[in-house]
Amino acid sequence: MIIYGHRGARGEAPENTLAGFTTAYRHGIRHFELDVQLSSDGIPVVIHDLTLERTTGKTGKVANQSVAELSRLDARTNTAPWPDPVGVPTLEQVLDACPEVAHYQLEVKPDGRNRLNILCNRLTEMIQRRKLFETVVVTSSDGWFLQQIKRRNRKIHTGYVAGRRFPRPVITARRLECSYLIPSWRICSADMVNQAHRHDMQVSVWTVNRIHDMLLMEDMGVNSIITDFPTSTRIYFDNRAVRLPRPSEATAEQEEGHGATTA
């Protein structure tokens, strides 16, 4: 099972910060999901919300803050406790801090078309310059943005982020020529996974924080999970010395036991 750290390691360190990425990286995590927006001076920065309040306690929009201003904020609000102040990093800073990451999911949230157009140009240039075609997938729930990425460079992998069963996620992802389908684990099903695999798509589910749910996803055949607790999750999967029954197997065993009793 491939494990992606959600926003770095959201449950273990402040989300979308260098502290979160480097801490998980030191513990062996080599797959990350993160959120990318555009600063007021046109630089891709790593932060989830369009506004600052939730993670920094400050008012205002990310779009109105320069890289320098964002770096001076303290992004420890409403997230995992951390002893030292941590600012909002640029995407390039994250990439430089974790040089041997196997794969990134760079999620772009819906935003104004003009800002998305500029961000699309910046991401395309960065991926081309750093030769990250096999190391990065650009993901979004915004179909227009994913189309724009493909128009700039068809070698860039894209992924469709789905939070609802309708419109059908696999059909939408296929129409957008995506190589990744990224559904919420709550809407994921074995049929959805099988359909995606038939169209050569990787399936990565978010955000899975309970071992029981991870095992359910594993049984469905997903390629990877995105979790707030990547280091502890990795420890669990790396150290399954005694293989526990999957949820489906446990159910079957219960049914067999029930049948033997009634017989």
C-alpha positions as CSV (number, residue, x, y, z in Angstrom):
1,M,0.0,0.0,0.0
2,I,1.4,3.4,-1.0
3,I,0.9,6.0,1.7
4,Y,0.7,9.7,0.9
5,G,1.1,12.3,3.7
6,H,-2.0,14.5,3.5
7,R,-0.9,18.2,3.4
8,G,2.5,16.9,4.5
9,A,1.5,15.2,7.8
10,R,-1.5,17.1,8.9
11,G,-2.2,15.0,12.0
12,E,1.5,15.0,13.1
13,A,2.7,18.5,12.4
14,P,1.3,21.8,11.1
15,E,-0.3,21.2,7.7
16,N,1.3,22.3,4.5
17,T,4.4,23.6,6.2
18,L,8.1,22.7,5.9
19,A,8.0,21.3,9.4
20,G,5.3,18.9,8.4
21,F,7.0,17.7,5.2
22,T,10.5,17.4,6.6
23,T,9.3,15.6,9.7
24,A,7.5,13.0,7.7
25,Y,10.4,12.8,5.2
26,R,12.8,12.0,8.0
27,H,10.6,9.2,9.1
28,G,10.7,7.6,5.6
29,I,7.6,9.1,3.9
30,R,8.3,9.5,0.2
31,H,4.8,10.3,-1.1
32,F,3.0,13.6,-0.4
33,E,-0.3,15.3,-1.2
34,L,-0.3,19.1,-0.9
35,D,-2.3,22.2,-1.9
36,V,-1.0,24.9,-4.3
37,Q,-2.2,28.5,-4.7
38,L,-0.8,31.7,-6.2
39,S,0.6,34.5,-4.0
40,S,0.0,38.1,-5.0
41,D,3.4,38.2,-6.6
42,G,2.7,35.2,-8.8
43,I,4.6,32.5,-6.9
44,P,3.1,29.0,-6.2
45,V,2.7,28.6,-2.4
46,V,1.6,25.7,-0.3
47,I,-1.7,26.4,1.6
48,H,-5.1,24.8,1.5
49,D,-7.7,27.5,2.1
50,L,-8.2,30.6,-0.1
51,T,-8.2,32.6,3.1
52,L,-5.8,32.8,6.0
53,E,-8.0,32.6,9.0
54,R,-8.1,28.8,9.7
55,T,-4.4,28.0,9.7
56,T,-2.8,31.4,10.6
57,G,-5.4,33.2,12.6
58,K,-5.0,36.2,10.3
59,T,-7.7,37.8,8.1
60,G,-7.5,38.2,4.4
61,K,-7.0,36.2,1.2
62,V,-3.9,34.3,0.1
63,A,-4.3,36.1,-3.2
64,N,-3.5,39.4,-1.5
65,Q,-0.4,38.3,0.2
66,S,3.2,38.3,-1.2
67,V,5.5,35.4,-0.6
68,A,7.5,37.4,1.9
69,E,4.3,38.3,3.8
70,L,3.1,34.6,3.8
71,S,6.5,33.4,5.1
72,R,6.2,35.7,8.1
73,L,2.8,34.3,9.2
74,D,2.6,31.6,11.8
75,A,0.6,28.6,10.4
76,R,0.1,26.7,13.7
77,T,-3.6,27.5,14.2
78,N,-6.2,24.6,14.1
79,T,-3.6,22.0,13.4
80,A,-1.2,19.6,15.1
81,P,0.7,21.2,18.0
82,W,4.2,22.4,17.2
83,P,6.8,24.2,19.3
84,D,8.2,26.7,16.8
85,P,6.6,29.2,14.5
86,V,6.2,28.0,10.9
87,G,5.3,30.1,7.9
88,V,3.6,29.4,4.6
89,P,6.2,27.9,2.2
90,T,6.6,28.2,-1.5
91,L,6.2,25.0,-3.6
92,E,9.9,25.3,-4.6
93,Q,10.9,25.3,-1.0
94,V,9.0,22.1,-0.3
95,L,10.6,20.4,-3.3
96,D,14.1,21.5,-2.3
97,A,13.5,20.4,1.4
98,C,12.6,16.8,0.3
99,P,14.8,16.0,-2.6
100,E,14.2,12.3,-2.9
101,V,10.4,12.2,-2.8
102,A,9.0,9.5,-5.0
103,H,5.8,11.3,-5.9
104,Y,3.7,14.4,-5.2
105,Q,0.1,15.1,-5.7
106,L,-0.3,18.8,-6.2
107,E,-3.9,19.8,-5.7
108,V,-5.2,23.0,-7.1
109,K,-8.4,24.3,-5.6
110,P,-11.1,26.1,-7.7
111,D,-10.2,29.9,-7.9
112,G,-10.7,32.8,-10.3
113,R,-9.9,31.9,-13.9
114,N,-7.2,34.5,-14.3
115,R,-5.3,33.3,-11.2
116,L,-5.7,29.7,-12.3
117,N,-4.4,30.5,-15.7
118,I,-1.3,32.0,-14.2
119,L,-0.8,29.2,-11.8
120,C,-1.2,26.7,-14.7
121,N,1.7,28.5,-16.4
122,R,3.9,28.5,-13.3
123,L,3.3,24.8,-12.6
124,T,3.9,23.7,-16.2
125,E,7.2,25.7,-16.3
126,M,8.3,24.3,-12.9
127,I,7.5,20.6,-13.9
128,Q,9.3,21.1,-17.2
129,R,12.4,22.8,-15.7
130,R,12.8,20.3,-12.9
131,K,11.9,17.3,-15.1
132,L,9.1,16.2,-12.8
133,F,6.9,14.5,-15.3
134,E,7.0,11.1,-13.5
135,T,7.3,12.6,-10.0
136,V,4.2,14.9,-10.0
137,V,0.5,14.6,-10.8
138,V,-1.4,17.9,-10.9
139,T,-4.9,17.3,-9.4
140,S,-8.1,19.3,-9.0
141,S,-11.8,19.1,-8.9
142,D,-11.8,21.9,-11.5
143,G,-12.1,20.2,-14.9
144,W,-11.3,23.5,-16.8
145,F,-8.0,23.7,-14.9
146,L,-7.0,20.1,-15.7
147,Q,-7.8,20.7,-19.4
148,Q,-5.5,23.8,-19.3
149,I,-2.6,21.8,-17.9
150,K,-3.0,19.2,-20.7
151,R,-3.1,21.9,-23.3
152,R,0.2,23.3,-22.2
153,N,2.0,19.9,-22.0
154,R,0.4,16.6,-22.5
155,K,3.2,14.8,-20.8
156,I,2.1,16.2,-17.4
157,H,0.0,13.7,-15.5
158,T,-3.4,15.0,-14.1
159,G,-5.8,13.6,-11.6
160,Y,-9.5,14.3,-11.0
161,V,-10.5,14.9,-7.3
162,A,-14.0,13.6,-6.6
163,G,-16.1,14.2,-3.5
164,R,-19.4,12.9,-4.8
165,R,-20.7,9.9,-6.7
166,F,-22.4,12.1,-9.3
167,P,-21.4,13.1,-11.9
168,R,-19.7,9.7,-12.2
169,P,-16.1,10.2,-11.2
170,V,-14.6,7.6,-13.6
171,I,-16.4,9.0,-16.6
172,T,-15.4,12.5,-15.7
173,A,-11.7,11.6,-15.2
174,R,-11.6,9.7,-18.4
175,R,-13.2,12.6,-20.3
176,L,-10.5,14.9,-18.9
177,E,-7.8,12.4,-19.9
178,C,-6.6,11.9,-16.3
179,S,-4.2,9.2,-15.2
180,Y,-5.3,9.5,-11.6
181,L,-8.7,9.2,-10.0
182,I,-8.7,10.7,-6.5
183,P,-12.1,10.0,-4.7
184,S,-13.1,10.5,-1.1
185,W,-12.8,7.2,0.6
186,R,-16.5,7.6,1.6
187,I,-17.7,7.3,-2.0
188,C,-15.1,4.7,-3.2
189,S,-16.3,1.3,-4.2
190,A,-14.7,-1.8,-5.7
191,D,-16.7,-1.2,-8.9
192,M,-15.3,2.3,-9.1
193,V,-11.7,1.1,-8.6
194,N,-12.2,-1.7,-11.2
195,Q,-13.6,0.8,-13.7
196,A,-10.7,3.2,-13.2
197,H,-8.1,0.4,-13.5
198,R,-9.7,-0.8,-16.8
199,H,-9.0,2.7,-18.1
200,D,-5.4,2.6,-16.8
201,M,-6.0,5.1,-14.0
202,Q,-4.4,5.0,-10.5
203,V,-6.8,5.3,-7.7
204,S,-5.8,7.3,-4.6
205,V,-8.3,7.9,-1.9
206,W,-8.6,10.7,0.7
207,T,-8.5,11.2,3.6
208,V,-8.2,7.8,5.4
209,N,-7.2,8.0,9.1
210,R,-8.5,4.7,10.6
211,I,-6.8,1.4,10.1
212,H,-10.1,-0.4,9.6
213,D,-11.0,2.0,6.7
214,M,-7.5,1.6,5.2
215,L,-7.9,-2.2,5.1
216,L,-11.3,-1.7,3.4
217,M,-9.7,0.4,0.8
218,E,-6.9,-2.1,0.4
219,D,-9.4,-4.9,-0.2
220,M,-11.1,-2.8,-2.9
221,G,-7.7,-2.6,-4.7
222,V,-6.9,1.1,-4.4
223,N,-3.4,2.0,-5.4
224,S,-2.8,4.4,-2.5
225,I,-4.3,6.2,0.4
226,I,-3.9,9.8,1.6
227,T,-3.7,10.1,5.4
228,D,-3.2,12.7,8.1
229,F,-0.9,10.3,9.9
230,P,1.6,9.0,7.4
231,T,4.4,8.0,9.7
232,S,2.3,5.9,12.1
233,T,0.4,4.4,9.2
234,R,3.7,3.4,7.5
235,I,4.8,1.8,10.7
236,Y,1.6,-0.3,10.8
237,F,1.9,-1.5,7.3
238,D,5.6,-2.1,7.5
239,N,5.3,-4.2,10.7
240,R,2.3,-6.4,10.0
241,A,4.2,-9.4,11.2
242,V,1.0,-11.3,11.7
243,R,-1.5,-10.6,8.9
244,L,-4.9,-9.7,10.4
245,P,-8.0,-10.7,8.5
246,R,-9.3,-8.0,6.1
247,P,-12.8,-6.7,6.9
248,S,-14.3,-8.8,4.2
249,E,-12.5,-12.0,5.5
250,A,-13.6,-11.2,9.0
251,T,-17.2,-11.0,7.8
252,A,-16.9,-14.3,6.0
253,E,-15.4,-16.0,9.1
254,Q,-18.2,-14.7,11.2
255,E,-20.8,-16.0,8.8
256,E,-19.1,-19.4,8.8
257,G,-19.0,-19.5,12.5
258,H,-22.6,-18.5,12.7
259,G,-23.6,-21.3,10.3
260,A,-21.7,-23.9,12.4
261,T,-23.4,-22.8,15.5
262,T,-26.9,-23.0,14.0
263,A,-26.2,-26.3,12.5
